[in-house]
């Protein structure tokens, strides 16, 4: 028996936390006392195996400690049983069983840390610690007897307080009917699923299971105006268990956001119809991803949701009409926590829902999620993030300052307003190259890896056909037309080519370049070029406004976000003038950054607090009221731009000579206030 007055020195690695603890205490108890990051779900019963540690042997002169495996008690019967049934690596101990006899240095491996690191992207990705608000905690509850009249829930709450330091627990009404049955089915040993709440919220019992069952799953949802994507995640590890996406059913009420706002304005109950449609879609996705992971939607305990302001309001059942007219006021922009059932989500009966904060009337929670994923607020470099869509959301800044705006690009980038345009689908042209001598095109279509001039192409696309051109394809087509000399910097066709080139035709009062002859013919007309110029000029002008406000003439880093941004070729985007000049190696896709940010918020309460704090300091610029927007818009109509120098682009590709410039290439900086 150890001397209760004796103490030993313990050091936890890799954190370096250290202190004097009494001998006889378990390593897990010492870790909790000193605040070391050591996991445990079973409350020290040698069941879960999450508290595995390594003992470091040898002298540590700097620390004044000599550590040895013999400074811990031998493996207990429970520990030996765990090793026999589930296995323990050589040298590993269960911290809940190993008791301290002398000075010791303990290494906590990554898999035993509560805040395990999750890489959010493949290369160079930021890492986020998993610290979900929901925990699965094994407890033993005192059986009732006549001498103790307290309720089953009261005794459960007392056990959680004594074993897990959970205070003032409140039950979710949906869980209370299950408490008594679970306690008796588990012979008074149960897994309590606890939502820890925030600073102002109490801990809440949201689930109870007989025996030991630590499964925790949550759903991250990106509600886009075109598509809705859902990711089912393990809340312990952050791993994605299954993903699925569907077209947003609200499209039947209007292809773009303002069309949907108009629907709400012009139809009684129109907003409610769109709210029901999006909630039904999320429920369908929840069932899909749960089934793929071998679960039921009723197993999903938490959900995070992001979307642009119109999607945000419709999801919450808020009429979006105020977002369609100045001053574009949000009904609410703060982060919201609620029961998932409050927004008709059919998940676990007591499942929770978290909606990320919006930034401004036209810059939504999806942009906040992108910021969380890309972390410009942590970087020294000046970063421009552009979420390309019908209403482009633009973020500019670094760790010193962040600005945000939206710019009305319209639906041209999604194939609308383009004569042969279509949404991205099998058969749509997505890549275009033009021979500068013959002006003939070679192209690729979605669903086929071959270029059109490669053997076997026609057979490979026989089923889907070549049906039109999608957003990434039209961007490349117009950029390639400029590089080849089919159109000039002002977007006008070279009329002389209509007399000498079989691919350029006169069409009414204008011209068209034929990308693919046959049935259907796919061509790019003068009106198509103008539609793309208008869209790209609006986006570029928004970025320039933010650069003016920041007092800079160039950016060091650009990220293209969103499903569409993921498919844009950086070189062609810069040739077109969609984005400002920047070193090409610093221009990249951010992937599904909004979905990544939603997943980060799902598995990390610190990530939720982080983005809430960041959004509070973002400065919003309203493009509709900025007098210089029109000036920037006009200059940005030119390809790539009427006046802005493009040294990085010029170094990467030979640009046609411009006959004249709209300006001398110098830009006035906005005077700092």
C-alpha positions in Angstrom: 0.0 0.0 0.0 1.4 3.4 -0.9 2.0 6.2 1.5 -0.9 8.6 1.1 1.4 11.5 2.0 4.1 10.6 -0.5 4.2 12.4 -3.8 5.9 11.8 -7.2 6.7 14.0 -10.1 4.9 13.3 -13.4 5.5 14.9 -16.8 3.2 14.5 -19.8 4.5 14.6 -23.3 4.3 16.1 -25.9 2.5 18.9 -24.0 5.2 19.2 -21.3 2.6 19.6 -18.5 4.0 18.5 -15.2 3.4 18.5 -11.5 3.6 16.7 -8.1 0.9 14.1 -7.6 0.2 11.7 -4.7 1.5 8.2 -5.2 -1.3 5.6 -5.7 -3.2 8.0 -8.0 -3.9 6.7 -11.5 -2.1 8.2 -14.5 -5.6 9.2 -15.8 -6.4 10.9 -12.5 -3.1 12.8 -12.7 -3.8 13.8 -16.3 -7.2 15.3 -15.3 -5.7 17.1 -12.3 -3.0 18.7 -14.4 -5.1 19.3 -17.5 -3.3 16.9 -19.8 -5.0 16.0 -23.1 -5.8 12.4 -22.4 -9.0 10.7 -23.6 -11.3 8.3 -21.8 -14.9 7.4 -22.5 -15.5 4.6 -20.0 -14.7 6.4 -16.8 -11.7 4.3 -15.9 -13.2 0.8 -16.3 -10.6 -0.5 -18.8 -13.4 -0.9 -21.4 -12.8 1.8 -24.1 -9.0 1.6 -24.4 -8.8 5.3 -25.3 -6.4 6.2 -22.4 -3.4 4.2 -23.7 -0.1 5.8 -22.9 3.6 5.0 -23.2 6.1 5.2 -20.3 9.5 6.7 -21.2 12.4 5.0 -19.6 15.6 6.8 -18.6 17.1 9.9 -17.0 15.8 13.3 -17.9 18.4 15.7 -16.4 16.8 18.8 -17.6 13.6 17.9 -15.7 15.4 16.3 -12.7 13.5 13.0 -13.3 14.4 9.4 -13.8 11.5 7.6 -15.3 10.9 3.9 -15.4 8.0 1.5 -16.2 8.6 0.1 -12.7 7.4 3.4 -11.3 3.9 2.3 -12.2 1.9 -0.5 -10.6 1.9 -3.8 -12.6 -1.0 -4.4 -15.0 -4.3 -4.9 -13.2 -6.6 -7.8 -13.8 -8.9 -5.5 -15.9 -6.0 -4.3 -17.9 -4.8 -7.8 -18.6 -8.3 -8.7 -19.7 -8.4 -5.8 -22.1 -5.0 -6.7 -23.5 -6.1 -10.3 -24.0 -9.4 -9.5 -25.7 -8.4 -6.4 -27.7 -4.7 -6.2 -27.6 -2.2 -3.7 -26.3 1.1 -2.7 -28.1 4.3 -3.6 -26.3 5.0 -1.0 -23.6 1.5 0.5 -23.7 -0.5 0.9 -20.5 -4.1 1.9 -19.7 -3.8 5.2 -17.8 -7.0 4.4 -15.9 -5.4 1.3 -14.4 -1.7 2.2 -14.0 -1.1 3.8 -10.6 1.9 6.1 -9.9 4.6 4.8 -7.6 7.5 7.1 -8.4 8.7 9.8 -10.8 7.6 9.1 -14.3 7.4 10.6 -17.9 4.3 9.7 -19.8 3.9 10.0 -23.6 0.3 10.4 -24.8 0.1 9.2 -28.4 -2.0 11.1 -30.9 -4.8 8.5 -30.9 -5.2 8.9 -27.1 -5.5 12.7 -27.2 -9.0 14.2 -27.0 -8.1 16.9 -29.5 -6.9 14.6 -32.2 -5.7 16.4 -35.3 -7.7 16.2 -38.5 -6.2 17.3 -41.8 -8.9 19.3 -43.6 -7.2 19.1 -47.1 -4.7 16.7 -48.7 -1.6 18.9 -49.1 -0.6 21.8 -46.8 -4.0 21.6 -45.1 -4.7 23.4 -41.9 -5.4 21.0 -39.0 -8.3 21.3 -36.6 -8.6 19.7 -33.2 -11.7 17.6 -32.7 -13.5 18.8 -29.6 -17.2 18.3 -30.3 -19.8 19.6 -27.9 -21.2 16.1 -27.7 -19.6 13.4 -25.6 -20.5 9.7 -24.9 -19.8 9.0 -21.2 -20.1 5.6 -19.5 -21.5 5.8 -15.9 -22.6 3.5 -13.2 -25.7 4.7 -11.5 -26.9 3.8 -8.0 -29.9 1.5 -8.0 -33.0 3.0 -6.3 -34.2 1.7 -3.0 -36.8 2.7 -0.4 -34.2 4.6 1.6 -33.4 6.9 -1.3 -36.5 8.3 -3.0 -34.5 10.3 -5.6 -35.6 9.9 -9.2 -33.7 7.8 -11.8 -32.7 11.0 -13.7 -31.4 12.6 -10.5 -29.2 9.6 -9.7 -28.0 9.6 -13.3 -27.1 13.3 -13.0 -25.4 12.7 -9.7 -23.3 9.9 -11.2 -22.3 12.2 -14.1 -21.3 14.9 -11.7 -19.2 12.6 -9.6 -17.5 10.6 -12.4 -17.3 13.2 -15.2 -17.6 16.6 -13.5 -20.9 17.4 -15.4 -22.8 19.9 -13.4 -26.5 21.0 -13.5 -27.5 18.5 -16.2 -30.8 19.1 -17.8 -32.7 16.4 -19.9 -34.0 17.0 -23.3 -37.7 16.2 -23.2 -37.3 13.6 -26.0 -34.8 11.6 -24.0 -36.6 11.5 -20.6 -39.0 8.6 -21.6 -35.9 6.4 -22.3 -34.0 6.9 -19.1 -35.6 4.3 -17.0 -35.6 1.6 -19.6 -32.0 2.2 -20.5 -30.8 2.0 -16.9 -32.5 -1.3 -16.3 -31.5 -2.8 -19.7 -27.9 -1.9 -18.9 -28.1 -3.1 -15.3 -27.5 0.4 -14.1 -24.5 0.9 -16.4 -25.3 3.3 -19.3 -23.7 5.5 -21.9 -25.0 9.0 -21.4 -24.8 11.2 -24.5 -24.3 14.8 -23.2 -24.3 18.0 -25.1 -22.0 20.2 -23.1 -23.5 23.5 -24.1 -21.7 26.8 -24.2 -20.9 29.5 -21.6 -24.6 30.4 -21.2 -26.1 26.9 -21.8 -26.4 24.0 -19.4 -25.1 20.6 -20.1 -28.0 18.6 -21.7 -28.7 14.9 -21.8 -29.6 14.2 -25.5 -29.3 10.4 -25.5 -28.9 7.4 -23.3 -27.9 3.8 -24.2 -27.6 0.7 -22.1 -24.1 -0.5 -21.5 -21.1 1.0 -23.3 -21.9 2.5 -26.8 -19.6 5.4 -27.7 -20.8 5.9 -31.3 -21.3 9.6 -32.1 -22.1 10.9 -35.6 -23.0 14.3 -37.0 -23.9 15.9 -40.3 -22.3 18.9 -42.0 -24.5 20.5 -44.6 -23.7 23.1 -47.3 -26.9 24.5 -48.6 -26.0 26.0 -51.9 -28.5 27.7 -54.3 -27.8 25.1 -56.9 -26.7 22.0 -55.0 -26.9 20.8 -51.4 -24.0 18.7 -50.1 -24.0 16.7 -46.8 -21.1 15.0 -45.0 -21.7 12.4 -42.3 -18.8 12.5 -39.8 -17.6 10.6 -36.8 -17.6 13.1 -34.0 -14.7 11.4 -32.2 -12.2 11.5 -35.1 -13.7 13.9 -37.6 -13.5 11.3 -40.3 -16.1 11.5 -43.1 -18.2 8.4 -43.1 -20.3 9.2 -46.1 -21.1 12.1 -48.4 -23.9 12.9 -50.8 -25.3 15.8 -52.8 -28.4 16.7 -54.7 -29.8 19.5 -56.7 -31.5 22.1 -54.6 -35.2 21.5 -55.2 -35.8 25.3 -54.8 -34.6 25.6 -58.4 -38.1 24.9 -59.5 -39.0 28.3 -57.9 -36.2 30.2 -59.6 -32.7 29.4 -60.9 -30.9 32.3 -59.1 -31.4 33.8 -55.7 -33.2 36.9 -56.7 -35.7 34.8 -58.7 -36.5 33.0 -55.5 -36.8 36.2 -53.6 -39.2 37.4 -56.3 -41.2 34.1 -55.9 -41.6 34.9 -52.2 -42.7 38.4 -53.0 -45.2 37.5 -55.7 -46.7 34.3 -54.2 -48.6 34.0 -50.9 -46.8 31.2 -49.0 -44.0 31.2 -51.5 -41.3 31.4 -48.9 -42.9 28.6 -46.9 -42.9 26.4 -50.0 -39.2 26.9 -50.5 -38.5 26.3 -46.8 -40.3 23.0 -46.9 -38.5 22.0 -50.1 -35.0 22.6 -48.6 -35.8 20.9 -45.3 -37.1 17.8 -47.1 -34.0 17.7 -49.2 -31.7 17.8 -46.2 -33.7 15.0 -44.6 -33.4 12.9 -47.8 -29.6 13.5 -47.7 -29.4 12.5 -44.0 -31.1 9.2 -44.8 -28.8 8.6 -47.8 -25.5 9.2 -46.0 -26.6 7.3 -42.9 -27.6 4.3 -44.9 -24.2 4.3 -46.7 -22.5 4.2 -43.3 -24.7 1.5 -42.0 -26.6 3.8 -39.7 -30.0 5.4 -39.5 -30.8 9.1 -39.6 -32.0 8.7 -36.0 -28.3 8.0 -35.1 -27.3 11.6 -36.1 -26.9 13.7 -33.0 -25.6 17.0 -34.3 -25.8 19.0 -37.5 -24.0 22.2 -38.7 -25.5 24.2 -41.6 -24.1 26.9 -43.9 -25.5 28.8 -46.8 -25.8 32.2 -48.4 -28.1 34.7 -46.8 -31.2 33.7 -48.9 -30.6 30.0 -48.3 -29.9 30.7 -44.6 -33.2 32.6 -44.2 -35.3 30.1 -46.1 -33.8 27.2 -44.1 -34.7 28.9 -40.9 -38.3 29.7 -42.1 -37.6 33.4 -42.5 -39.1 35.3 -45.4 -36.1 36.5 -47.5 -37.9 39.5 -49.1 -35.9 42.1 -47.1 -32.7 40.7 -48.7 -34.0 41.6 -52.1 -34.1 45.4 -51.5 -31.9 48.0 -50.0 -30.6 48.1 -47.3 -30.5 44.3 -47.6 -31.1 43.7 -43.9 -30.7 40.3 -42.4 -33.3 39.1 -39.9 -30.5 37.6 -37.9 -26.8 37.0 -38.7 -25.6 35.6 -35.5 -24.6 32.0 -35.0 -27.6 30.0 -33.9 -28.0 26.8 -31.7 -31.2 24.9 -31.5 -32.9 21.5 -31.5 -32.7 20.0 -35.0 -36.4 19.3 -34.8 -37.1 23.0 -34.6 -36.3 23.2 -38.3 -38.0 19.9 -39.1 -34.9 17.8 -39.4 -35.6 14.2 -38.8 -32.5 13.1 -37.0 -32.1 11.7 -33.4 -35.0 12.9 -31.3 -32.9 15.3 -29.3 -30.3 16.1 -32.0 -28.8 19.6 -32.0 -28.3 22.0 -34.9 -25.8 24.8 -35.3 -26.0 27.5 -38.0 -22.8 29.4 -38.7 -23.0 33.2 -38.6 -23.7 35.3 -41.7 -21.3 38.2 -42.5 -23.7 40.7 -44.2 -26.9 40.9 -46.2 -25.3 39.3 -49.3 -22.3 37.5 -47.7 -23.5 34.5 -45.9 -22.7 31.7 -43.5 -21.1 29.8 -46.4 -18.5 32.6 -46.8 -17.9 32.3 -43.0 -17.3 28.6 -43.5 -14.9 29.3 -46.3 -12.9 31.7 -44.1 -12.8 29.0 -41.3 -11.5 26.5 -43.9 -9.0 28.8 -45.6 -7.9 30.8 -42.5 -6.9 34.1 -44.2 -7.1 35.6 -40.7 -4.0 33.5 -39.7 -1.8 34.4 -42.7 0.7 37.2 -43.3 0.0 37.1 -47.1 -2.7 39.2 -48.5 -5.3 36.6 -49.7 -8.2 37.0 -52.0 -10.9 34.4 -51.7 -13.6 34.3 -54.4 -16.7 32.1 -54.2 -17.8 32.2 -57.8 -21.6 32.0 -58.3 -24.6 34.0 -59.3 -23.8 36.3 -56.4 -20.0 36.1 -56.0 -18.8 36.4 -52.3 -15.4 38.0 -52.0 -13.1 38.0 -49.0 -9.8 40.0 -48.9 -7.3 40.2 -46.1 -4.8 38.7 -43.8 -4.2 38.4 -40.0 -4.3 42.2 -39.7 -7.6 43.0 -41.4 -10.4 41.3 -43.3 -12.9 42.8 -45.8 -15.9 41.2 -47.5 -18.4 42.1 -50.2 -20.6 40.4 -52.7 -20.9 41.2 -56.4 -23.9 40.4 -58.7 -22.3 38.3 -61.4 -25.5 36.7 -62.6 -26.1 33.2 -63.8 -23.8 33.3 -66.9 -21.0 31.3 -65.2 -23.5 28.5 -64.6 -24.4 28.4 -68.3 -27.6 30.5 -68.2 -27.8 33.5 -70.6 -25.3 31.6 -72.9 -26.8 30.5 -76.2 -25.4 26.9 -75.9 -24.9 27.0 -72.1 -26.0 24.4 -69.6 -25.2 23.3 -66.1 -22.3 21.0 -65.5 -23.5 17.5 -66.5 -22.2 14.6 -68.6 -21.9 15.8 -72.2 -21.2 19.4 -71.3 -17.9 20.9 -72.7 -15.7 21.9 -69.8 -12.3 22.4 -71.4 -11.4 24.3 -74.6 -8.2 24.9 -76.6 -8.0 26.8 -79.9 -5.4 26.4 -82.6 -4.2 30.0 -83.2 -3.6 29.3 -86.9 -6.7 27.4 -87.9 -9.0 28.6 -85.1 -10.3 25.1 -84.8 -11.2 23.9 -81.3 -10.3 20.8 -79.4 -12.3 20.2 -76.2 -13.2 17.8 -73.4 -16.6 17.0 -72.0 -17.7 16.0 -68.6 -17.7 12.3 -68.2 -14.9 11.6 -70.7 -11.2 11.8 -70.2 -10.3 12.0 -73.9 -9.9 15.3 -75.9 -12.1 15.6 -78.9 -9.2 15.1 -81.3 -8.1 11.8 -79.7 -9.0 8.4 -81.1 -12.1 6.9 -79.6 -13.6 10.2 -78.4 -16.8 10.0 -80.5 -17.4 6.4 -79.3 -16.7 7.4 -75.7 -19.4 10.2 -75.7 -21.9 8.4 -77.8 -24.2 7.8 -74.8 -24.2 11.3 -73.4 -23.5 13.2 -76.6 -22.0 16.6 -76.6 -24.9 18.7 -75.4 -23.6 22.2 -74.6 -21.0 24.2 -72.7 -20.9 24.7 -69.0 -19.3 27.5 -66.9 -15.7 26.4 -66.8 -16.0 25.7 -70.6 -17.3 29.1 -71.5 -14.6 30.8 -69.4 -11.9 28.8 -71.3 -13.6 29.4 -74.6 -13.7 33.2 -74.3 -10.2 33.3 -72.9 -8.9 31.2 -75.8 -10.8 33.2 -78.3 -8.9 36.3 -77.0 -5.5 34.6 -77.1 -6.2 33.3 -80.6 -7.3 36.7 -81.9 -10.9 35.8 -82.7 -12.0 38.6 -80.4 -10.1 41.7 -79.2 -9.6 43.1 -75.8 -13.0 44.8 -75.9 -14.7 41.5 -76.7 -15.4 42.4 -80.3 -15.1 39.7 -83.0 -12.4 40.1 -85.7 -14.9 40.6 -88.6 -12.3 39.8 -91.2 -12.2 36.2 -90.0 -15.7 35.6 -91.2 -14.4 35.9 -94.8 -11.4 33.5 -94.4 -12.1 31.1 -91.5 -14.7 28.4 -91.7 -15.2 28.5 -87.9 -16.2 32.2 -87.7 -19.6 33.0 -89.1 -21.7 36.1 -89.4 -24.9 35.9 -87.3 -27.4 38.6 -87.9 -25.7 41.9 -86.9 -22.9 40.0 -85.1 -20.7 37.0 -85.4 -20.2 33.5 -83.8 -17.3 31.2 -83.5 -18.3 27.5 -84.0 -16.8 25.3 -81.3 -18.4 22.1 -82.6 -20.3 21.7 -85.9 -23.1 19.2 -86.3 -26.2 18.6 -84.4 -26.5 20.3 -82.1 -24.1 23.0 -83.2 -22.2 24.5 -80.3 -21.0 28.1 -80.9 -20.0 31.1 -78.9 -21.8 34.3 -80.1 -21.1 38.0 -79.6 -23.9 38.0 -77.1 -22.3 35.2 -75.2 -19.0 37.0 -75.0 -20.8 40.1 -73.7 -22.6 38.1 -71.0 -19.3 36.7 -69.8 -17.7 40.1 -69.8 -20.5 41.5 -67.7 -20.3 38.7 -65.2 -16.5 38.8 -64.9 -16.4 42.6 -64.7 -18.8 42.6 -61.8 -16.6 40.1 -59.9 -13.4 41.8 -60.8 -14.8 45.2 -59.8 -15.8 43.8 -56.4 -12.3 42.6 -55.8 -10.9 45.9 -56.9 -13.1 47.8 -54.4 -11.8 45.7 -51.6 -8.2 46.3 -52.8 -8.9 50.0 -52.8 -10.2 49.9 -49.3 -7.2 47.9 -48.2 -4.9 50.3 -50.0 -3.1 47.7 -52.2 -2.6 47.3 -55.9 -2.0 43.5 -55.9 -2.6 40.4 -53.9 -0.2 37.6 -53.0 -2.6 34.7 -53.0 -5.9 33.8 -54.6 -8.3 30.9 -53.7 -11.3 30.0 -55.9 -14.0 28.5 -53.7 -17.2 26.7 -54.4 -18.1 23.8 -56.6 -17.7 25.9 -59.7 -14.4 27.5 -58.5 -13.1 24.0 -58.1 -13.2 23.5 -61.9 -11.9 26.9 -63.1 -8.5 26.8 -64.6 -6.5 29.6 -62.9 -4.6 30.7 -66.1 -7.8 31.1 -68.1 -9.5 32.9 -65.2 -6.7 35.4 -65.2 -6.6 35.7 -69.0 -10.3 36.5 -69.0 -9.8 39.0 -66.1 -12.1 37.2 -63.8 -9.5 37.7 -61.0 -6.7 40.3 -60.5 -3.1 39.6 -61.6 -1.3 37.3 -59.2 1.6 34.8 -59.3 -0.1 31.8 -61.0 1.5 29.3 -58.6 -0.4 31.2 -55.8 -3.8 30.8 -57.5 -5.6 27.5 -56.6 -8.9 26.0 -56.0 -10.1 25.9 -52.4 -12.2 22.8 -53.2 -15.5 22.6 -51.3 -14.3 25.1 -48.7 -17.7 25.8 -47.4 -18.3 22.1 -46.8 -14.9 21.8 -45.1 -15.7 24.8 -42.8 -19.0 23.2 -41.9 -17.3 19.9 -41.0 -14.7 21.8 -38.9 -17.5 23.5 -37.0 -19.3 20.2 -36.6 -16.3 18.5 -34.9 -14.9 21.4 -33.0 -16.5 23.8 -30.5 -13.4 25.9 -30.6 -13.8 26.3 -34.4 -17.4 27.5 -33.8 -16.1 30.1 -31.4 -13.2 31.0 -33.7 -15.4 31.9 -36.7 -17.9 33.7 -34.5 -15.1 35.9 -33.3 -13.6 36.4 -36.8 -17.0 37.4 -38.3 -17.4 40.2 -35.7 -14.3 41.9 -37.0 -14.9 41.5 -40.7 -15.5 44.9 -42.4 -18.4 44.8 -44.9 -18.3 46.8 -48.1 -21.6 47.3 -50.0 -20.9 47.4 -53.7 -24.3 48.8 -54.5 -23.5 52.1 -52.8 -19.8 52.4 -53.6 -19.3 55.2 -56.2 -16.1 53.6 -57.6 -17.8 50.3 -58.4 -19.1 51.5 -61.8 -15.6 52.9 -62.7 -14.0 49.6 -61.8 -16.8 47.7 -63.7 -16.2 49.6 -66.9 -12.4 49.1 -66.8 -12.9 45.4 -66.0 -15.1 44.8 -69.1 -11.9 44.7 -71.2 -10.0 41.4 -71.5 -8.1 41.0 -69.2 -8.5 44.6 -68.0 -8.4 48.1 -69.6 -5.7 49.5 -67.4 -4.4 47.2 -64.7 -0.9 45.9 -65.4 -0.6 42.1 -65.7 3.1 41.2 -65.2 2.4 37.7 -63.8 0.0 36.8 -66.5 2.3 38.2 -69.2 5.1 36.1 -67.9 3.0 33.0 -68.2 1.4 33.4 -71.6 1.8 35.6 -74.7 -0.9 38.2 -74.7 -2.2 39.9 -77.8 -1.1 43.5 -78.4 -3.8 46.0 -77.4 -4.5 48.8 -79.8 -5.3 51.3 -77.1 -5.7 51.4 -73.3 -8.6 52.8 -71.5 -6.3 54.2 -68.8 -2.5 54.6 -68.2 -2.3 51.6 -66.0 -2.1 53.5 -62.7 -4.8 53.1 -60.1 -5.7 55.6 -57.4 -5.6 54.2 -53.9 -8.5 54.9 -51.6 -7.3 57.3 -49.0 -7.0 55.7 -45.6 -9.3 57.1 -43.0 
